[in-house]
Amino acid sequence: MADKKAASRREILRRLNHVLGMFLRSRAGTKAKLLLATLLGMMLCINGMNVLNSYVGRDFMSSIEARDMAGFRHFAWLYLGVFAASTVVAVFFRFAEERLALLWREWQTQRVAKAYLDRHTYLHFKETGSITNPDQRIAEDIRTLTTVTLSFLLMFLNGTFTAISFSGVLWSISPPLFAIAMAYAAAGSGLTLWLGRPLMRLNYQQADREADFRSELIYVHQNAEGLAFTRDESRMRERLTRRIDLLVTNFRRIISVNRNLNFFTTGYNYLIQLIPALLVAPLFIAGGVEFGVIGQATMAFGTLVGAFSLIITQFQSISSYASVVTRLSELVEASESAALRDTASCLDCRPGTDRIQYAGLELRAPGSDGHPLLRDLNVTFEPGKSVLVTGSNQAAKLALFHATAGLHASGSGSILRPPREQLAFLLEQPYLPPSSLRELLTPSTAKAPVTDAAMLSVLNELGLDLVAARNRDFDTEHPWASELSLGDEQTLAVARALLAKPRFAFLDHLDSSLNDHEFRDIRRVMARHRVACIVLGNGKTAAEGYDAVLELFADGSWKWTEC
């Protein structure tokens, strides 16, 4: 995979401004503005007390130098009072900051999660691979975005207040020292940007490579049994080794850049402590200032330079943060693009009839290739009539299955079908999340849970003997995927579909796990419930017992045969 490029600084700021603006205009924005105003008020208090502290500290040290015991006691108590007040304000400042960050994270996570689930965006990402590791972006990147953005914002505001507060203090001590502080901070910021410029790109790549490695480990955990039985550990070890090598190689580059950057920033920070003493000490020696002014000048110089040097002190955090903003913005923009893709699709799929009609339907493969899978399909699936969809074109069968469900947007023509609640789509690998039997069998559109009698009736009809049903244990959660065989999972999915009372049921290769007798029984039960079965066959399925056969060929052509 080619290395991805991180967004430009201008693009990062644009994205950040967009996200922050949406948050402040949302329902949660009113509370956020109150918290932000509180933080600004406390920030002003902290800066005021820092300025006061510099003068108290000056007089405290001068009283020591003058051997003034009364002054020493007075300023010592004043020192303690300022420290106590600063502590109280600082603690509440941190509390308000964390509450605001949590409020923003809650709002942002709900918004992104909704966009991720809307219009089957998660399925689009999986099919196209346009967004890697969306789970990490939603869980970790949002947490980093909200907490670090707020931290940087407050740091910038605090730096502005500090610069304003201590500029006057430093100017009153020595105008040349003030000028040197400004020039020193400007030169340092410029050199830091020049030395650290590769970090944004490298941190962006590192986040992806860390997530790719974690995805491989998750895959091993989820497929542990299959991996053990196939003895494929050596190949998986090679995959993990490649992921580790990519991760380590990129991180070595980050370490090398950080080494060069640290040579400069460490020396830069050491000199901050020395420069004011070199300029103010001669004034004290000449009798021009008090001894305490040396300490005050050192504090004021360090504080002022620190306020103007946020880029230097926070550059490594800023570079990592820029990659987070880029990755999260990509996820949101891709979700919005997926929604537009569905809205603008030239495939007309709409409800409004008691049958399924395909008119001039052409389906194409998703992505930039977009080669035709199925050409000019014109057939009708009638209520109560079973159809076998067979042939060598597996991709076309899957695309037809998805298109009828409204999940395939690459194509043209029209599909007229009953409303979605009158259609059931049963996958070869059923979706059976951990849940109670009642919760699992209750249709998502049902206004009330299904009754015990209804569940037992449909399970008995299908011949499915579940321990939970036998023990009348309908409300205890079970991990169905690990408790049942694939055939029993498929039969349970059929039971759930029957309780939803659909007109049509699409069965995707259920005959690959169920034997002929079991599959015929399922079709008979569905026929008794007046459900038309559309069966995507595995290539070996006999046409006997079907009302029609739709054969799909590799070149996109098709053949309809009435039985």
HUGI-V14271 format. One record per residue. N is the residue number from 1. RES is the residue in one small letter. SS is DSSP state (H for helix, E for strand, L for the rest). PHI is phi in whole degrees, 0 to 359 (none if undefined). Layout:
n=N res=RES ss=SS phi=PHI
n=N res=RES ss=SS phi=PHI
This chain:
n=1 res=m ss=L phi=none
n=2 res=a ss=L phi=291
n=3 res=d ss=L phi=295
n=4 res=k ss=L phi=275
n=5 res=k ss=L phi=259
n=6 res=a ss=L phi=286
n=7 res=a ss=L phi=289
n=8 res=s ss=L phi=290
n=9 res=r ss=H phi=299
n=10 res=r ss=H phi=296
n=11 res=e ss=H phi=293
n=12 res=i ss=H phi=298
n=13 res=l ss=H phi=295
n=14 res=r ss=H phi=297
n=15 res=r ss=H phi=295
n=16 res=l ss=H phi=295
n=17 res=n ss=H phi=297
n=18 res=h ss=H phi=295
n=19 res=v ss=H phi=295
n=20 res=l ss=H phi=295
n=21 res=g ss=H phi=297
n=22 res=m ss=H phi=297
n=23 res=f ss=H phi=296
n=24 res=l ss=H phi=291
n=25 res=r ss=H phi=269
n=26 res=s ss=L phi=279
n=27 res=r ss=L phi=299
n=28 res=a ss=L phi=286
n=29 res=g ss=H phi=296
n=30 res=t ss=H phi=298
n=31 res=k ss=H phi=295
n=32 res=a ss=H phi=297
n=33 res=k ss=H phi=295
n=34 res=l ss=H phi=295
n=35 res=l ss=H phi=295
n=36 res=l ss=H phi=294
n=37 res=a ss=H phi=297
n=38 res=t ss=H phi=298
n=39 res=l ss=H phi=297
n=40 res=l ss=H phi=296
n=41 res=g ss=H phi=299
n=42 res=m ss=H phi=291
n=43 res=m ss=H phi=296
n=44 res=l ss=H phi=297
n=45 res=c ss=H phi=298
n=46 res=i ss=H phi=297
n=47 res=n ss=H phi=293
n=48 res=g ss=H phi=299
n=49 res=m ss=H phi=290
n=50 res=n ss=H phi=293
n=51 res=v ss=H phi=295
n=52 res=l ss=H phi=302
n=53 res=n ss=H phi=297
n=54 res=s ss=H phi=295
n=55 res=y ss=H phi=285
n=56 res=v ss=H phi=297
n=57 res=g ss=H phi=296
n=58 res=r ss=H phi=299
n=59 res=d ss=H phi=292
n=60 res=f ss=H phi=298
n=61 res=m ss=H phi=291
n=62 res=s ss=H phi=294
n=63 res=s ss=H phi=295
n=64 res=i ss=H phi=293
n=65 res=e ss=H phi=296
n=66 res=a ss=L phi=272
n=67 res=r ss=L phi=55
n=68 res=d ss=L phi=264
n=69 res=m ss=H phi=295
n=70 res=a ss=H phi=296
n=71 res=g ss=H phi=296
n=72 res=f ss=H phi=300
n=73 res=r ss=H phi=296
n=74 res=h ss=H phi=301
n=75 res=f ss=H phi=286
n=76 res=a ss=H phi=295
n=77 res=w ss=H phi=295
n=78 res=l ss=H phi=295
n=79 res=y ss=H phi=303
n=80 res=l ss=H phi=298
n=81 res=g ss=H phi=297
n=82 res=v ss=H phi=295
n=83 res=f ss=H phi=298
n=84 res=a ss=H phi=296
n=85 res=a ss=H phi=296
n=86 res=s ss=H phi=297
n=87 res=t ss=H phi=296
n=88 res=v ss=H phi=299
n=89 res=v ss=H phi=295
n=90 res=a ss=H phi=296
n=91 res=v ss=H phi=295
n=92 res=f ss=H phi=291
n=93 res=f ss=H phi=299
n=94 res=r ss=H phi=295
n=95 res=f ss=H phi=299
n=96 res=a ss=H phi=295
n=97 res=e ss=H phi=297
n=98 res=e ss=H phi=294
n=99 res=r ss=H phi=294
n=100 res=l ss=H phi=293
n=101 res=a ss=H phi=297
n=102 res=l ss=H phi=293
n=103 res=l ss=H phi=299
n=104 res=w ss=H phi=294
n=105 res=r ss=H phi=298
n=106 res=e ss=H phi=300
n=107 res=w ss=H phi=296
n=108 res=q ss=H phi=293
n=109 res=t ss=H phi=295
n=110 res=q ss=H phi=298
n=111 res=r ss=H phi=295
n=112 res=v ss=H phi=291
n=113 res=a ss=H phi=297
n=114 res=k ss=H phi=296
n=115 res=a ss=H phi=296
n=116 res=y ss=H phi=292
n=117 res=l ss=H phi=271
n=118 res=d ss=H phi=294
n=119 res=r ss=H phi=54
n=120 res=h ss=H phi=58
n=121 res=t ss=H phi=299
n=122 res=y ss=H phi=302
n=123 res=l ss=H phi=290
n=124 res=h ss=H phi=298
n=125 res=f ss=H phi=297
n=126 res=k ss=H phi=293
n=127 res=e ss=H phi=289
n=128 res=t ss=H phi=265
n=129 res=g ss=L phi=67
n=130 res=s ss=L phi=290
n=131 res=i ss=L phi=233
n=132 res=t ss=L phi=269
n=133 res=n ss=L phi=50
n=134 res=p ss=H phi=297
n=135 res=d ss=H phi=298
n=136 res=q ss=H phi=294
n=137 res=r ss=H phi=296
n=138 res=i ss=H phi=286
n=139 res=a ss=H phi=278
n=140 res=e ss=H phi=268
n=141 res=d ss=H phi=293
n=142 res=i ss=H phi=294
n=143 res=r ss=H phi=300
n=144 res=t ss=H phi=294
n=145 res=l ss=H phi=303
n=146 res=t ss=H phi=290
n=147 res=t ss=H phi=290
n=148 res=v ss=H phi=285
n=149 res=t ss=H phi=300
n=150 res=l ss=H phi=297
n=151 res=s ss=H phi=298
n=152 res=f ss=H phi=294
n=153 res=l ss=H phi=299
n=154 res=l ss=H phi=293
n=155 res=m ss=H phi=296
n=156 res=f ss=H phi=294
n=157 res=l ss=H phi=296
n=158 res=n ss=H phi=296
n=159 res=g ss=H phi=297
n=160 res=t ss=H phi=296
n=161 res=f ss=H phi=298
n=162 res=t ss=H phi=295
n=163 res=a ss=H phi=299
n=164 res=i ss=H phi=294
n=165 res=s ss=H phi=293
n=166 res=f ss=H phi=268
n=167 res=s ss=H phi=298
n=168 res=g ss=H phi=295
n=169 res=v ss=H phi=297
n=170 res=l ss=H phi=290
n=171 res=w ss=H phi=296
n=172 res=s ss=H phi=292
n=173 res=i ss=H phi=278
n=174 res=s ss=L phi=197
n=175 res=p ss=H phi=304
n=176 res=p ss=H phi=300
n=177 res=l ss=H phi=296
n=178 res=f ss=H phi=297
n=179 res=a ss=H phi=296
n=180 res=i ss=H phi=297
n=181 res=a ss=H phi=300
n=182 res=m ss=H phi=295
n=183 res=a ss=H phi=295
n=184 res=y ss=H phi=298
n=185 res=a ss=H phi=294
n=186 res=a ss=H phi=295
n=187 res=a ss=H phi=296
n=188 res=g ss=H phi=296
n=189 res=s ss=H phi=296
n=190 res=g ss=H phi=297
n=191 res=l ss=H phi=293
n=192 res=t ss=H phi=296
n=193 res=l ss=H phi=299
n=194 res=w ss=H phi=291
n=195 res=l ss=H phi=288
n=196 res=g ss=H phi=260
n=197 res=r ss=L phi=302
n=198 res=p ss=L phi=288
n=199 res=l ss=H phi=294
n=200 res=m ss=H phi=298
n=201 res=r ss=H phi=295
n=202 res=l ss=H phi=294
n=203 res=n ss=H phi=292
n=204 res=y ss=H phi=300
n=205 res=q ss=H phi=294
n=206 res=q ss=H phi=296
n=207 res=a ss=H phi=299
n=208 res=d ss=H phi=294
n=209 res=r ss=H phi=288
n=210 res=e ss=H phi=297
n=211 res=a ss=H phi=292
n=212 res=d ss=H phi=297
n=213 res=f ss=H phi=295
n=214 res=r ss=H phi=296
n=215 res=s ss=H phi=297
n=216 res=e ss=H phi=297
n=217 res=l ss=H phi=294
n=218 res=i ss=H phi=297
n=219 res=y ss=H phi=298
n=220 res=v ss=H phi=299
n=221 res=h ss=H phi=297
n=222 res=q ss=H phi=286
n=223 res=n ss=L phi=241
n=224 res=a ss=H phi=300
n=225 res=e ss=H phi=294
n=226 res=g ss=H phi=298
n=227 res=l ss=H phi=295
n=228 res=a ss=H phi=293
n=229 res=f ss=H phi=290
n=230 res=t ss=H phi=274
n=231 res=r ss=L phi=53
n=232 res=d ss=L phi=261
n=233 res=e ss=H phi=298
n=234 res=s ss=H phi=296
n=235 res=r ss=H phi=292
n=236 res=m ss=H phi=294
n=237 res=r ss=H phi=297
n=238 res=e ss=H phi=296
n=239 res=r ss=H phi=297
n=240 res=l ss=H phi=296
n=241 res=t ss=H phi=297
n=242 res=r ss=H phi=297
n=243 res=r ss=H phi=297
n=244 res=i ss=H phi=296
n=245 res=d ss=H phi=299
n=246 res=l ss=H phi=297
n=247 res=l ss=H phi=297
n=248 res=v ss=H phi=290
n=249 res=t ss=H phi=300
n=250 res=n ss=H phi=294
n=251 res=f ss=H phi=291
n=252 res=r ss=H phi=297
n=253 res=r ss=H phi=296
n=254 res=i ss=H phi=298
n=255 res=i ss=H phi=297
n=256 res=s ss=H phi=295
n=257 res=v ss=H phi=296
n=258 res=n ss=H phi=297
n=259 res=r ss=H phi=299
n=260 res=n ss=H phi=297
n=261 res=l ss=H phi=292
n=262 res=n ss=H phi=290
n=263 res=f ss=H phi=304
n=264 res=f ss=H phi=285
n=265 res=t ss=H phi=293
n=266 res=t ss=H phi=295
n=267 res=g ss=H phi=297
n=268 res=y ss=H phi=300
n=269 res=n ss=H phi=290
n=270 res=y ss=H phi=294
n=271 res=l ss=H phi=293
n=272 res=i ss=H phi=302
n=273 res=q ss=H phi=284
n=274 res=l ss=H phi=264
n=275 res=i ss=H phi=302
n=276 res=p ss=H phi=297
n=277 res=a ss=H phi=295
n=278 res=l ss=H phi=297
n=279 res=l ss=H phi=269
n=280 res=v ss=H phi=271
n=281 res=a ss=H phi=303
n=282 res=p ss=H phi=299
n=283 res=l ss=H phi=295
n=284 res=f ss=H phi=292
n=285 res=i ss=H phi=298
n=286 res=a ss=L phi=279
n=287 res=g ss=L phi=84
n=288 res=g ss=L phi=278
n=289 res=v ss=L phi=221
n=290 res=e ss=L phi=284
n=291 res=f ss=L phi=299
n=292 res=g ss=H phi=295
n=293 res=v ss=H phi=294
n=294 res=i ss=H phi=299
n=295 res=g ss=H phi=294
n=296 res=q ss=H phi=296
n=297 res=a ss=H phi=296
n=298 res=t ss=H phi=298
n=299 res=m ss=H phi=295
n=300 res=a ss=H phi=296
n=301 res=f ss=H phi=298
n=302 res=g ss=H phi=298
n=303 res=t ss=H phi=293
n=304 res=l ss=H phi=292
n=305 res=v ss=H phi=297
n=306 res=g ss=H phi=298
n=307 res=a ss=H phi=295
n=308 res=f ss=H phi=272
n=309 res=s ss=L phi=244
n=310 res=l ss=H phi=300
n=311 res=i ss=H phi=298
n=312 res=i ss=H phi=289
n=313 res=t ss=H phi=287
n=314 res=q ss=L phi=245
n=315 res=f ss=H phi=298
n=316 res=q ss=H phi=296
n=317 res=s ss=H phi=293
n=318 res=i ss=H phi=296
n=319 res=s ss=H phi=294
n=320 res=s ss=H phi=293
n=321 res=y ss=H phi=296
n=322 res=a ss=H phi=299
n=323 res=s ss=H phi=292
n=324 res=v ss=H phi=295
n=325 res=v ss=H phi=300
n=326 res=t ss=H phi=296
n=327 res=r ss=H phi=296
n=328 res=l ss=H phi=290
n=329 res=s ss=H phi=296
n=330 res=e ss=H phi=300
n=331 res=l ss=H phi=297
n=332 res=v ss=H phi=296
n=333 res=e ss=H phi=293
n=334 res=a ss=H phi=293
n=335 res=s ss=H phi=296
n=336 res=e ss=H phi=294
n=337 res=s ss=H phi=294
n=338 res=a ss=H phi=295
n=339 res=a ss=H phi=296
n=340 res=l ss=H phi=294
n=341 res=r ss=H phi=299
n=342 res=d ss=H phi=292
n=343 res=t ss=H phi=294
n=344 res=a ss=L phi=268
n=345 res=s ss=L phi=299
n=346 res=c ss=L phi=274
n=347 res=l ss=E phi=272
n=348 res=d ss=E phi=267
n=349 res=c ss=E phi=240
n=350 res=r ss=E phi=215
n=351 res=p ss=E phi=276
n=352 res=g ss=L phi=143
n=353 res=t ss=L phi=206
n=354 res=d ss=L phi=261
n=355 res=r ss=L phi=225
n=356 res=i ss=E phi=248
n=357 res=q ss=E phi=241
n=358 res=y ss=E phi=254
n=359 res=a ss=E phi=233
n=360 res=g ss=E phi=56
n=361 res=l ss=E phi=282
n=362 res=e ss=E phi=237
n=363 res=l ss=E phi=245
n=364 res=r ss=E phi=240
n=365 res=a ss=L phi=294
n=366 res=p ss=L phi=291
n=367 res=g ss=L phi=98
n=368 res=s ss=L phi=289
n=369 res=d ss=L phi=294
n=370 res=g ss=L phi=61
n=371 res=h ss=L phi=289
n=372 res=p ss=E phi=294
n=373 res=l ss=E phi=257
n=374 res=l ss=E phi=214
n=375 res=r ss=E phi=243
n=376 res=d ss=E phi=47
n=377 res=l ss=E phi=279
n=378 res=n ss=E phi=226
n=379 res=v ss=E phi=218
n=380 res=t ss=E phi=228
n=381 res=f ss=E phi=265
n=382 res=e ss=L phi=273
n=383 res=p ss=L phi=300
n=384 res=g ss=L phi=77
n=385 res=k ss=L phi=254
n=386 res=s ss=L phi=269
n=387 res=v ss=E phi=230
n=388 res=l ss=E phi=258
n=389 res=v ss=E phi=260
n=390 res=t ss=E phi=226
n=391 res=g ss=L phi=117
n=392 res=s ss=L phi=278
n=393 res=n ss=L phi=273
n=394 res=q ss=H phi=296
n=395 res=a ss=H phi=296
n=396 res=a ss=H phi=292
n=397 res=k ss=H phi=298
n=398 res=l ss=H phi=294
n=399 res=a ss=H phi=295
n=400 res=l ss=H phi=295
n=401 res=f ss=H phi=302
n=402 res=h ss=H phi=291
n=403 res=a ss=H phi=296
n=404 res=t ss=H phi=294
n=405 res=a ss=L phi=277
n=406 res=g ss=L phi=82
n=407 res=l ss=L phi=251
n=408 res=h ss=L phi=238
n=409 res=a ss=L phi=251
n=410 res=s ss=L phi=270
n=411 res=g ss=E phi=165
n=412 res=s ss=E phi=214
n=413 res=g ss=E phi=97
n=414 res=s ss=E phi=222
n=415 res=i ss=E phi=232
n=416 res=l ss=E phi=253
n=417 res=r ss=E phi=214
n=418 res=p ss=L phi=294
n=419 res=p ss=L phi=303
n=420 res=r ss=H phi=303
n=421 res=e ss=H phi=289
n=422 res=q ss=H phi=263
n=423 res=l ss=E phi=239
n=424 res=a ss=E phi=236
n=425 res=f ss=E phi=236
n=426 res=l ss=E phi=251
n=427 res=l ss=L phi=276
n=428 res=e ss=L phi=299
n=429 res=q ss=L phi=253
n=430 res=p ss=L phi=296
n=431 res=y ss=L phi=268
n=432 res=l ss=L phi=233
n=433 res=p ss=L phi=291
n=434 res=p ss=L phi=305
n=435 res=s ss=E phi=188
n=436 res=s ss=L phi=283
n=437 res=l ss=H phi=297
n=438 res=r ss=H phi=295
n=439 res=e ss=H phi=296
n=440 res=l ss=H phi=292
n=441 res=l ss=H phi=274
n=442 res=t ss=L phi=281
n=443 res=p ss=L phi=300
n=444 res=s ss=L phi=297
n=445 res=t ss=L phi=268
n=446 res=a ss=L phi=289
n=447 res=k ss=L phi=276
n=448 res=a ss=L phi=217
n=449 res=p ss=L phi=299
n=450 res=v ss=L phi=289
n=451 res=t ss=L phi=279
n=452 res=d ss=H phi=301
n=453 res=a ss=H phi=297
n=454 res=a ss=H phi=295
n=455 res=m ss=H phi=296
n=456 res=l ss=H phi=297
n=457 res=s ss=H phi=297
n=458 res=v ss=H phi=288
n=459 res=l ss=H phi=293
n=460 res=n ss=H phi=293
n=461 res=e ss=H phi=301
n=462 res=l ss=H phi=274
n=463 res=g ss=L phi=70
n=464 res=l ss=L phi=263
n=465 res=d ss=L phi=261
n=466 res=l ss=L phi=256
n=467 res=v ss=H phi=300
n=468 res=a ss=H phi=299
n=469 res=a ss=H phi=287
n=470 res=r ss=H phi=297
n=471 res=n ss=L phi=267
n=472 res=r ss=L phi=55
n=473 res=d ss=L phi=260
n=474 res=f ss=L phi=267
n=475 res=d ss=L phi=236
n=476 res=t ss=L phi=260
n=477 res=e ss=L phi=290
n=478 res=h ss=E phi=229
n=479 res=p ss=L phi=275
n=480 res=w ss=H phi=302
n=481 res=a ss=H phi=298
n=482 res=s ss=H phi=263
n=483 res=e ss=H phi=269
n=484 res=l ss=L phi=247
n=485 res=s ss=L phi=287
n=486 res=l ss=H phi=298
n=487 res=g ss=H phi=297
n=488 res=d ss=H phi=292
n=489 res=e ss=H phi=299
n=490 res=q ss=H phi=296
n=491 res=t ss=H phi=294
n=492 res=l ss=H phi=296
n=493 res=a ss=H phi=295
n=494 res=v ss=H phi=295
n=495 res=a ss=H phi=300
n=496 res=r ss=H phi=298
n=497 res=a ss=H phi=294
n=498 res=l ss=H phi=296
n=499 res=l ss=H phi=290
n=500 res=a ss=L phi=277
n=501 res=k ss=L phi=55
n=502 res=p ss=L phi=278
n=503 res=r ss=L phi=272
n=504 res=f ss=E phi=232
n=505 res=a ss=E phi=229
n=506 res=f ss=E phi=265
n=507 res=l ss=E phi=249
n=508 res=d ss=E phi=267
n=509 res=h ss=L phi=56
n=510 res=l ss=H phi=293
n=511 res=d ss=H phi=284
n=512 res=s ss=H phi=279
n=513 res=s ss=L phi=249
n=514 res=l ss=L phi=266
n=515 res=n ss=L phi=285
n=516 res=d ss=H phi=303
n=517 res=h ss=H phi=295
n=518 res=e ss=H phi=296
n=519 res=f ss=H phi=290
n=520 res=r ss=H phi=295
n=521 res=d ss=H phi=297
n=522 res=i ss=H phi=298
n=523 res=r ss=H phi=295
n=524 res=r ss=H phi=295
n=525 res=v ss=H phi=298
n=526 res=m ss=H phi=296
n=527 res=a ss=H phi=296
n=528 res=r ss=H phi=296
n=529 res=h ss=L phi=272
n=530 res=r ss=L phi=60
n=531 res=v ss=L phi=252
n=532 res=a ss=E phi=281
n=533 res=c ss=E phi=266
n=534 res=i ss=E phi=250
n=535 res=v ss=E phi=257
n=536 res=l ss=E phi=274
n=537 res=g ss=L phi=283
n=538 res=n ss=L phi=266
n=539 res=g ss=L phi=96
n=540 res=k ss=L phi=249
n=541 res=t ss=L phi=288
n=542 res=a ss=L phi=284
n=543 res=a ss=L phi=281
n=544 res=e ss=L phi=297
n=545 res=g ss=L phi=92
n=546 res=y ss=L phi=257
n=547 res=d ss=L phi=276
n=548 res=a ss=E phi=202
n=549 res=v ss=E phi=232
n=550 res=l ss=E phi=251
n=551 res=e ss=E phi=255
n=552 res=l ss=E phi=250
n=553 res=f ss=L phi=258
n=554 res=a ss=L phi=297
n=555 res=d ss=L phi=275
n=556 res=g ss=L phi=94
n=557 res=s ss=L phi=280
n=558 res=w ss=E phi=209
n=559 res=k ss=E phi=216
n=560 res=w ss=E phi=250
n=561 res=t ss=E phi=231
n=562 res=e ss=E phi=279
n=563 res=c ss=L phi=259
